[in-house]
Amino acid sequence: MKLKTKLWLALGFLFLVILSFGISSILFIRELSTDTDRILKNNYETLVFDNNMLKNLDALPGDKGAETEFEENLQKQERNITEPGEREATADLRKSFDALKTNAGDSSNYRQIRRSIQIINDLNQNAILRKSDIAHKTSEDATLWLTGIFVILTLIAFTLVVNFPGVVANPIRVLSEGIIAVANKNYNKRIHLEQKDEFGDLAGAFNSMAEKLDEYEHSNLAQLKFEKSRIETIINQMKDGIVGLDAKKHILFLNEVAEKILGLKEIDIINKYAPDIAIRNDLMRTLLQEETNKKELKIYADNKESYFNKDILNVNDSGVIIGQVIVLRNVTPFHELNEAKTNFIATVSHELKTPISSIKMSAQLLTDERIGTLSAEQKELISSVREDADRLLKITGELLNMTQVETGNIQLKYQATQPEKIVEQSIMAVKFQAQQKDIELKITLQPNLIPINADAEKTTWVLINFLTNAIKYSPGNAVIEVDVQQKNHQTEFTVKDHGKGIEKKYLPKIFDRYFKVPGTHERSGTGLGLSISKEFIEVQGGNIWVKSAVGEGSTFGFSFKS
């Protein structure tokens, strides 16, 4: 039987109990009401009529009003005859009263009238007593029956109230115990409910689920062990050092590479608190530090100075960090290749600079009319040679600067320098380029600028680079604004153009090496100018930035402490 059917039956039975008790009560109360009505309506009214007639009789024969009232009460009595013998007594009363009205002086009629009224009174009083006994008997029967029905229904309802909650609560309790057991990984737990309702179906579904979980647990245990061994083998075969930590910073594993780098054995530190190990191991202390700026770690390994990149990977479970994996990537081969590349570029750039300068000088000499007159085509060719030579000199210069940046051998010549001097030299360097595009260079200098302690040559190089880019990406007849201000103990240089601007997504990469904004169609640049500018400014302790929006132009700037 379904649970819904049980509920319907239980509630329906309670409804029938209430309905039965209510109907029984109504029937008994109605019967009592009927008996009472009989007493009040029939017999009591007759007694009232009789008493009134006796009072009127005492007022006769002199009072005509008494005779009239007597007649009215007698007529009412004649319409209210209900008891056996009452009709005959009432007829005698009528006969005696009519005789009295004919012969008022006959005293025998008074006696006869009184005797008839008394007979009627006696009949109704006896009827009242009889009917009162019947009503009393009916009341006792009603009390007995209602009490019996109430006791029976109370017992049935009490039994239902006591037992029915168990029909719902007991299966829920058993199911709850089973769920708790399964949650604690006791997959052998089974629920046995001999019920053919929803709880029985739920118990069957639960048992099927527990059986499947038990099968899954046992079938995957061997596979999990195999996967664990496979992962451990893969980790130990990796060329990177790997350290595993749990959420409380206890060491879970260490591969062979990490053992060599740290100079520790996994068996000696497994499950130990990593900060405790870091107290006596400087490298472990460095690995546990979550630095925001990632720098290469120089570690003596494989009998030479090696370079490693540290990555800390969080292990998440539903958004909660349950551990960390520290990876030490050996970048020594890349570092060596990069160093070889830097040396090669420096050598090639330095060797190319002299012949390129010679080419430029030779092209300059060819334009001298003392050597000979050139045709228009020859002048155009020489002009092209000079432009290409200038471009190659700029590229070799940037490559040489880049090698200084990469090797960390930037030669700085700090000196007190007037900001106006830096701006003046920069403007002079790009003035010709600006005139070719009819671009106005608008200079705004704060009065009484304080000298700054900087490398004037490299700072001027950076400002020239900003101005060159601004001219390159500005339309003809535009205005480029150069502004120098000192505030909050900072000297700030800015170059603002009104070109097409840079998309927001490219701004974080604008100072990256070799980066070019897509869509610029610029082939002459190397993508190194802004990267070198950033290195030149930051190595002097300054800051460099860019602000730009598409359609509004760009603002490049840098600042030094005053």
C-alpha positions as CSV (number, residue, x, y, z in Angstrom):
1,M,0.0,0.0,0.0
2,K,1.4,3.4,-1.0
3,L,2.1,6.0,1.7
4,K,-0.4,8.4,0.1
5,T,-3.1,5.8,0.5
6,K,-2.2,5.2,4.1
7,L,-2.4,8.9,4.8
8,W,-5.8,9.1,3.0
9,L,-7.1,6.2,5.1
10,A,-5.9,7.6,8.4
11,L,-7.3,11.0,7.7
12,G,-10.5,9.6,6.3
13,F,-11.0,7.5,9.4
14,L,-10.5,10.5,11.7
15,F,-13.0,12.3,9.6
16,L,-15.5,9.5,10.0
17,V,-14.9,9.4,13.7
18,I,-15.6,13.1,14.0
19,L,-18.7,12.8,11.7
20,S,-20.1,9.8,13.6
21,F,-19.8,11.5,17.0
22,G,-21.3,14.7,15.7
23,I,-24.3,12.9,14.1
24,S,-24.9,10.9,17.3
25,S,-24.8,14.0,19.4
26,I,-27.2,15.9,17.1
27,L,-29.7,13.0,17.2
28,F,-29.8,12.7,21.0
29,I,-29.9,16.5,21.5
30,R,-32.8,16.6,19.0
31,E,-34.7,13.9,20.8
32,L,-34.3,15.7,24.1
33,S,-35.4,18.9,22.5
34,T,-38.6,17.2,21.2
35,D,-39.5,15.8,24.7
36,T,-39.0,19.2,26.2
37,D,-41.1,20.9,23.6
38,R,-43.9,18.4,24.3
39,I,-43.8,19.3,28.0
40,L,-43.7,23.0,27.4
41,K,-46.0,23.3,24.5
42,N,-48.8,20.9,25.5
43,N,-49.1,20.3,29.2
44,Y,-47.6,23.5,30.6
45,E,-49.8,25.7,28.5
46,T,-52.9,23.7,29.7
47,L,-51.9,24.4,33.3
48,V,-51.7,28.1,32.5
49,F,-55.1,28.1,31.0
50,D,-56.6,26.2,34.0
51,N,-55.1,28.6,36.5
52,N,-56.4,31.6,34.5
53,M,-59.9,30.0,34.5
54,L,-59.8,29.4,38.2
55,K,-59.0,33.1,38.8
56,N,-61.8,34.2,36.5
57,L,-64.2,31.8,38.2
58,D,-63.6,33.5,41.5
59,A,-64.5,36.9,40.0
60,L,-68.0,35.6,38.8
61,P,-70.8,36.4,38.7
62,G,-70.4,40.1,39.1
63,D,-67.4,40.7,36.7
64,K,-68.4,40.5,33.0
65,G,-64.7,40.8,32.0
66,A,-63.9,37.7,34.0
67,E,-66.5,35.7,32.1
68,T,-65.1,36.8,28.8
69,E,-61.5,35.9,29.8
70,F,-62.8,32.5,31.1
71,E,-64.4,31.9,27.7
72,E,-61.1,32.7,25.9
73,N,-59.0,30.4,28.1
74,L,-61.6,27.7,27.7
75,Q,-61.4,28.0,23.9
76,K,-57.6,27.8,24.1
77,Q,-57.9,24.7,26.2
78,E,-60.3,23.1,23.7
79,R,-57.6,23.6,21.0
80,N,-54.8,22.1,23.2
81,I,-56.2,18.7,24.1
82,T,-53.3,16.2,24.2
83,E,-53.9,13.7,26.9
84,P,-56.3,10.7,27.2
85,G,-59.5,11.7,29.2
86,E,-58.7,15.4,28.7
87,R,-61.3,15.8,26.0
88,E,-64.2,14.4,28.2
89,A,-63.1,16.6,31.1
90,T,-63.0,19.6,28.9
91,A,-66.5,18.8,27.5
92,D,-67.8,18.6,31.0
93,L,-66.2,21.9,31.7
94,R,-67.8,23.5,28.7
95,K,-71.3,22.1,29.7
96,S,-71.0,23.4,33.2
97,F,-69.8,26.8,32.1
98,D,-72.6,27.1,29.6
99,A,-75.1,26.2,32.4
100,L,-73.5,28.8,34.6
101,K,-73.9,31.4,32.1
102,T,-77.6,30.5,31.8
103,N,-78.2,30.3,35.6
104,A,-75.6,32.3,37.4
105,G,-77.2,31.7,40.8
106,D,-76.9,28.0,40.7
107,S,-73.9,27.2,43.0
108,S,-73.7,23.6,41.9
109,N,-72.3,24.7,38.6
110,Y,-69.3,26.3,40.3
111,R,-68.4,23.1,42.0
112,Q,-68.8,21.2,38.8
113,I,-66.5,23.7,37.0
114,R,-63.8,23.5,39.6
115,R,-64.0,19.7,39.6
116,S,-63.6,19.6,35.8
117,I,-60.6,22.1,35.9
118,Q,-59.0,20.0,38.6
119,I,-59.4,16.8,36.5
120,I,-57.7,18.6,33.6
121,N,-54.9,19.8,35.9
122,D,-54.3,16.4,37.3
123,L,-54.2,14.8,33.8
124,N,-51.6,17.3,32.6
125,Q,-49.5,17.2,35.8
126,N,-49.4,13.5,35.5
127,A,-48.4,13.8,31.8
128,I,-45.7,16.3,32.8
129,L,-44.3,13.8,35.3
130,R,-44.5,11.0,32.8
131,K,-42.9,13.0,30.0
132,S,-40.2,14.3,32.4
133,D,-39.3,10.7,33.2
134,I,-39.1,9.9,29.5
135,A,-36.9,13.0,28.9
136,H,-34.7,12.0,31.9
137,K,-34.5,8.4,30.5
138,T,-33.6,9.8,27.1
139,S,-30.9,12.0,28.6
140,E,-29.4,9.1,30.5
141,D,-29.4,7.0,27.3
142,A,-27.8,9.8,25.4
143,T,-25.1,10.2,28.1
144,L,-24.5,6.5,28.1
145,W,-24.3,6.1,24.3
146,L,-22.2,9.3,23.8
147,T,-19.8,8.3,26.5
148,G,-19.5,4.9,25.0
149,I,-19.0,6.2,21.5
150,F,-16.5,8.8,22.8
151,V,-14.5,6.2,24.7
152,I,-14.3,3.9,21.7
153,L,-13.4,6.7,19.3
154,T,-10.9,8.1,21.7
155,L,-9.2,4.7,22.0
156,I,-9.2,4.3,18.3
157,A,-7.9,7.8,17.7
158,F,-5.2,7.4,20.4
159,T,-4.1,4.1,18.8
160,L,-3.9,5.9,15.5
161,V,-2.0,8.9,16.9
162,V,0.5,6.6,18.7
163,N,1.1,4.2,15.9
164,F,0.7,6.2,12.7
165,P,3.8,8.6,13.2
166,G,5.9,5.5,13.4
167,V,4.7,4.5,9.9
168,V,6.5,7.6,8.7
169,A,9.2,8.2,11.3
170,N,10.6,4.7,11.6
171,P,11.5,4.4,7.8
172,I,12.9,7.9,7.8
173,R,15.1,7.0,10.9
174,V,16.3,3.8,9.2
175,L,17.1,5.7,6.0
176,S,18.9,8.5,7.9
177,E,21.1,5.9,9.6
178,G,21.9,4.3,6.3
179,I,22.8,7.7,4.7
180,I,25.1,8.5,7.6
181,A,26.8,5.1,7.3
182,V,27.4,5.6,3.5
183,A,28.6,9.1,4.1
184,N,31.2,7.6,6.4
185,K,32.3,5.2,3.6
186,N,30.5,2.2,5.0
187,Y,29.3,0.9,1.7
188,N,28.2,-2.5,3.2
189,K,25.3,-0.9,4.9
190,R,21.8,-2.1,3.7
191,I,18.3,-1.0,4.6
192,H,15.6,-3.7,5.0
193,L,12.0,-2.3,5.0
194,E,9.2,-4.8,4.4
195,Q,7.0,-2.1,3.0
196,K,5.3,-1.9,-0.4
197,D,5.2,1.9,-0.4
198,E,7.4,4.8,-1.3
199,F,9.7,4.1,1.6
200,G,10.2,0.5,0.4
201,D,11.0,1.9,-3.1
202,L,13.5,4.4,-1.5
203,A,15.1,1.6,0.5
204,G,15.5,-0.4,-2.6
205,A,17.1,2.5,-4.5
206,F,19.4,3.2,-1.5
207,N,20.6,-0.5,-1.4
208,S,21.3,-0.4,-5.1
209,M,23.3,2.8,-4.7
210,A,25.3,1.4,-1.8
211,E,26.0,-1.8,-3.8
212,K,27.3,0.3,-6.7
213,L,29.5,2.4,-4.5
214,D,30.9,-0.7,-2.8
215,E,31.7,-2.2,-6.2
216,Y,33.2,1.1,-7.3
217,E,35.3,1.3,-4.2
218,H,36.7,-2.2,-4.5
219,S,37.1,-2.2,-8.3
220,N,39.1,1.2,-8.3
221,L,41.3,0.5,-5.3
222,A,43.8,-1.5,-7.4
223,Q,43.6,1.1,-10.2
224,L,44.2,3.9,-7.7
225,K,47.3,2.2,-6.4
226,F,48.5,1.7,-10.0
227,E,47.8,5.4,-10.8
228,K,49.7,6.5,-7.7
229,S,52.7,4.4,-8.7
230,R,52.5,5.7,-12.3
231,I,52.4,9.3,-11.1
232,E,55.2,8.8,-8.7
233,T,57.3,7.3,-11.5
234,I,56.5,10.2,-13.9
235,I,57.3,12.8,-11.2
236,N,60.7,11.1,-10.5
237,Q,61.5,11.0,-14.2
238,M,60.9,14.7,-14.7
239,K,63.8,17.0,-15.1
240,D,62.2,19.6,-12.9
241,G,62.4,19.6,-9.1
242,I,58.9,19.0,-7.6
243,V,57.9,19.4,-3.9
244,G,54.3,18.5,-2.8
245,L,52.7,20.1,0.3
246,D,49.3,19.6,2.0
247,A,47.0,22.4,3.2
248,K,48.9,22.6,6.5
249,K,52.4,22.9,4.8
250,H,53.4,19.3,5.6
251,I,55.7,17.7,2.9
252,L,53.9,15.0,1.0
253,F,56.5,14.1,-1.6
254,L,59.8,15.1,-3.1
255,N,61.2,13.8,-6.5
256,E,64.8,12.9,-7.1
257,V,65.7,16.2,-8.8
258,A,64.3,18.2,-5.8
259,E,66.3,15.9,-3.5
260,K,69.5,16.8,-5.3
261,I,68.8,20.5,-5.4
262,L,67.7,20.8,-1.7
263,G,70.3,18.3,-0.5
264,L,67.6,16.4,1.4
265,K,66.2,12.9,1.3
266,E,62.4,12.4,0.9
267,I,62.4,9.6,3.5
268,D,63.9,12.0,6.1
269,I,61.4,14.9,5.7
270,I,58.2,13.2,4.5
271,N,55.1,14.4,6.5
272,K,57.2,17.0,8.3
273,Y,56.3,20.6,8.7
274,A,58.0,22.5,5.8
275,P,58.7,25.7,7.7
276,D,60.6,23.6,10.3
277,I,62.8,22.2,7.5
278,A,63.2,25.8,6.2
279,I,64.9,26.8,9.4
280,R,68.0,24.8,8.5
281,N,67.6,24.9,4.7
282,D,67.9,28.3,3.0
283,L,66.6,27.0,-0.3
284,M,63.5,25.5,1.3
285,R,62.9,28.9,3.0
286,T,63.1,30.6,-0.4
287,L,60.8,28.1,-2.0
288,L,58.1,28.7,0.7
289,Q,58.1,32.4,0.1
290,E,55.3,33.5,-2.2
291,E,56.9,36.3,-4.0
292,T,54.9,38.4,-6.4
293,N,57.8,39.1,-8.7
294,K,59.2,36.0,-10.2
295,K,62.9,36.0,-10.4
296,E,65.3,33.3,-11.5
297,L,66.9,31.3,-8.7
298,K,70.7,30.8,-9.1
299,I,71.5,27.4,-7.6
300,Y,74.7,25.4,-7.7
301,A,73.6,22.1,-9.2
302,D,75.2,19.5,-11.6
303,N,78.6,20.9,-10.6
304,K,77.9,24.4,-12.1
305,E,75.8,27.4,-11.5
306,S,72.3,26.7,-12.7
307,Y,69.2,28.8,-13.1
308,F,65.7,27.7,-12.0
309,N,62.2,29.3,-12.3
310,K,59.9,28.7,-9.3
311,D,56.2,28.1,-9.8
312,I,53.7,27.5,-7.0
313,L,50.6,25.6,-8.1
314,N,47.6,25.5,-5.8
315,V,45.7,22.2,-5.7
316,N,41.9,23.0,-5.4
317,D,39.0,20.9,-4.5
318,S,35.6,22.6,-5.1
319,G,37.3,26.0,-4.7
320,V,39.1,25.1,-1.5
321,I,42.9,24.9,-1.5
322,I,43.9,21.5,-0.2
323,G,47.6,21.7,-1.1
324,Q,50.4,23.1,-3.1
325,V,53.0,21.8,-5.7
326,I,56.2,23.8,-5.9
327,V,57.9,23.3,-9.3
328,L,61.6,24.2,-9.9
329,R,62.0,24.4,-13.7
330,N,65.6,24.1,-14.8
331,V,66.1,27.0,-17.3
332,T,69.9,26.7,-17.4
333,P,70.1,25.6,-21.0
334,F,67.9,28.5,-22.1
335,H,69.9,30.8,-20.0
336,E,73.1,29.6,-21.7
337,L,71.5,29.9,-25.2
338,N,70.3,33.4,-24.3
339,E,73.7,34.4,-23.2
340,A,75.3,33.0,-26.4
341,K,72.6,34.9,-28.4
342,T,73.4,38.1,-26.6
343,N,77.1,37.8,-27.1
344,F,76.5,37.0,-30.8
345,I,74.2,40.0,-31.3
346,A,76.6,42.3,-29.5
347,T,79.5,41.1,-31.6
348,V,77.6,41.3,-34.9
349,S,76.1,44.7,-34.1
350,H,79.4,46.1,-33.1
351,E,81.1,44.7,-36.2
352,L,78.2,46.0,-38.5
353,K,78.3,49.5,-37.0
354,T,81.6,50.5,-38.6
355,P,80.8,49.4,-42.2
356,I,77.3,50.9,-42.0
357,S,78.8,54.2,-40.9
358,S,81.2,54.0,-43.8
359,I,78.3,53.3,-46.2
360,K,76.5,56.3,-44.8
361,M,79.6,58.5,-45.1
362,S,80.2,57.4,-48.7
363,A,76.6,58.2,-49.6
364,Q,77.0,61.6,-48.1
365,L,80.2,62.2,-50.1
366,L,78.4,61.2,-53.3
367,T,76.0,64.0,-52.8
368,D,78.9,66.5,-52.9
369,E,78.7,68.3,-56.3
370,R,82.5,68.7,-56.3
371,I,82.7,65.0,-57.0
372,G,80.3,65.2,-59.8
373,T,76.7,66.1,-60.8
374,L,74.1,63.4,-60.1
375,S,71.0,62.7,-62.0
376,A,67.6,62.7,-60.3
377,E,67.5,58.9,-60.3
378,Q,71.0,58.7,-58.8
379,K,70.0,61.2,-56.1
380,E,67.0,59.1,-55.3
381,L,69.1,56.0,-55.0
382,I,71.6,57.7,-52.8
383,S,68.8,59.0,-50.6
384,S,67.4,55.5,-50.3
385,V,70.9,54.2,-49.3
386,R,71.2,56.9,-46.6
387,E,67.8,56.1,-45.2
388,D,68.5,52.4,-45.1
389,A,71.9,53.1,-43.5
390,D,70.2,55.3,-40.8
391,R,67.7,52.5,-40.2
392,L,70.4,49.9,-39.9
393,L,72.4,52.1,-37.5
394,K,69.3,52.6,-35.4
395,I,68.7,48.9,-35.3
396,T,72.3,48.0,-34.4
397,G,72.2,50.8,-31.7
398,E,69.1,49.3,-30.2
399,L,70.6,45.8,-30.4
400,L,73.7,47.0,-28.6
401,N,71.6,48.6,-25.9
402,M,69.6,45.4,-25.6
403,T,72.7,43.4,-25.0
404,Q,73.6,45.8,-22.2
405,V,70.2,45.3,-20.7
406,E,70.3,41.5,-20.9
407,T,73.8,41.2,-19.5
408,G,73.1,43.7,-16.8
409,N,76.1,45.7,-17.9
410,I,74.2,49.0,-18.4
411,Q,76.8,51.8,-18.0
412,L,75.2,54.6,-16.1
413,K,76.6,58.1,-15.8
414,Y,74.7,59.8,-13.0
415,Q,74.9,63.6,-12.9
416,A,72.7,66.6,-12.0
417,T,70.8,67.3,-15.1
418,Q,68.4,70.0,-15.9
419,P,65.1,68.6,-17.3
420,E,65.0,71.5,-19.8
421,K,68.3,70.2,-21.2
422,I,66.9,66.7,-21.8
423,V,63.8,68.1,-23.5
424,E,65.8,70.5,-25.7
425,Q,68.2,67.8,-26.9
426,S,65.3,65.5,-27.6
427,I,63.4,68.1,-29.6
428,M,66.4,68.9,-31.7
429,A,66.8,65.2,-32.5
430,V,63.3,64.8,-33.9
431,K,62.6,68.3,-35.2
432,F,63.3,67.5,-38.8
433,Q,61.0,64.4,-38.7
434,A,58.2,66.6,-37.2
435,Q,58.7,69.2,-39.9
436,Q,58.3,66.6,-42.6
437,K,54.8,65.8,-41.4
438,D,53.9,69.4,-40.4
439,I,53.6,68.3,-36.8
440,E,53.7,71.0,-34.1
441,L,55.7,70.1,-31.0
442,K,54.1,71.9,-28.0
443,I,56.4,72.1,-25.0
444,T,55.1,72.9,-21.5
445,L,57.8,73.3,-18.8
446,Q,57.1,74.1,-15.2
447,P,59.0,77.2,-14.1
448,N,62.1,76.8,-11.9
449,L,62.5,73.0,-12.4
450,I,64.9,71.4,-10.0
451,P,67.8,69.3,-11.5
452,I,67.4,65.6,-11.4
453,N,70.2,63.0,-10.7
454,A,70.0,60.8,-13.8
455,D,71.9,59.5,-16.8
456,A,71.2,62.4,-19.2
457,E,72.2,60.4,-22.3
458,K,70.0,57.4,-21.7
459,T,67.1,59.5,-20.4
460,T,67.3,61.7,-23.5
461,W,67.3,58.5,-25.6
462,V,64.1,57.4,-23.9
463,L,62.4,60.8,-24.6
464,I,63.6,60.7,-28.2
465,N,62.1,57.2,-28.6
466,F,58.7,58.5,-27.2
467,L,58.8,61.5,-29.6
468,T,59.8,59.3,-32.6
469,N,56.9,57.0,-31.9
470,A,54.5,59.9,-31.4
471,I,55.5,61.4,-34.7
472,K,55.3,58.1,-36.5
473,Y,51.8,57.3,-35.4
474,S,50.3,60.9,-35.6
475,P,48.5,62.2,-38.7
476,G,49.9,65.2,-40.6
477,N,49.3,68.7,-39.1
478,A,48.9,67.2,-35.7
479,V,50.1,68.5,-32.3
480,I,52.3,66.5,-30.0
481,E,52.5,67.8,-26.4
482,V,55.7,67.5,-24.3
483,D,55.1,68.3,-20.7
484,V,57.5,68.3,-17.7
485,Q,56.1,68.9,-14.2
486,Q,57.5,68.5,-10.6
487,K,55.1,67.4,-7.9
488,N,55.2,65.3,-4.8
489,H,59.0,65.1,-5.1
490,Q,58.7,63.6,-8.5
491,T,59.9,65.0,-11.9
492,E,57.4,63.7,-14.6
493,F,58.1,63.7,-18.3
494,T,55.1,63.0,-20.6
495,V,54.6,62.9,-24.4
496,K,51.0,63.0,-25.6
497,D,49.9,62.4,-29.2
498,H,46.5,62.5,-30.9
499,G,46.9,59.5,-33.1
500,K,44.5,56.5,-33.3
501,G,45.5,55.2,-29.8
502,I,46.1,51.7,-28.5
503,E,43.5,49.1,-27.6
504,K,43.3,48.4,-23.9
505,K,44.1,44.7,-24.3
506,Y,47.6,45.6,-25.7
507,L,48.7,48.0,-23.0
508,P,50.1,45.4,-20.6
509,K,52.4,44.1,-23.4
510,I,53.5,47.5,-24.8
511,F,56.8,47.4,-23.0
512,D,57.5,43.7,-23.8
513,R,60.5,42.9,-25.9
514,Y,59.8,42.6,-29.7
515,F,56.1,43.4,-29.2
516,K,54.4,45.4,-31.9
517,V,50.7,46.5,-31.8
518,P,48.9,44.4,-34.4
519,G,47.6,46.5,-37.3
520,T,50.4,49.1,-37.3
521,H,52.0,47.7,-40.5
522,E,55.3,49.0,-39.2
523,R,58.3,47.1,-40.7
524,S,61.2,49.4,-39.9
525,G,61.0,49.0,-36.1
526,T,62.5,46.1,-34.1
527,G,60.0,46.2,-31.2
528,L,62.9,46.8,-28.8
529,G,62.6,50.6,-28.3
530,L,60.0,50.7,-25.6
531,S,61.5,47.6,-23.9
532,I,64.9,49.3,-23.8
533,S,63.3,52.5,-22.6
534,K,61.7,50.6,-19.7
535,E,65.0,49.1,-18.7
536,F,66.8,52.4,-18.9
537,I,64.3,54.2,-16.7
538,E,63.8,51.4,-14.1
539,V,67.5,50.8,-13.7
540,Q,67.8,54.5,-12.7
541,G,65.0,53.9,-10.1
542,G,62.3,55.6,-12.1
543,N,58.8,54.6,-13.2
544,I,57.5,54.3,-16.8
545,W,53.9,54.1,-18.0
546,V,51.4,54.4,-20.8
547,K,47.8,55.7,-21.0
548,S,45.8,55.2,-24.2
549,A,42.4,54.9,-25.6
550,V,41.3,54.1,-29.1
551,G,40.5,57.3,-31.0
552,E,41.9,59.5,-28.3
553,G,45.7,59.1,-28.8
554,S,48.4,57.9,-26.3
555,T,50.4,59.4,-23.5
556,F,53.8,57.9,-22.6
557,G,55.6,59.1,-19.5
558,F,58.3,58.4,-17.0
559,S,59.3,60.0,-13.7
560,F,62.3,60.3,-11.3
561,K,62.5,61.3,-7.7
562,S,63.4,65.0,-7.5
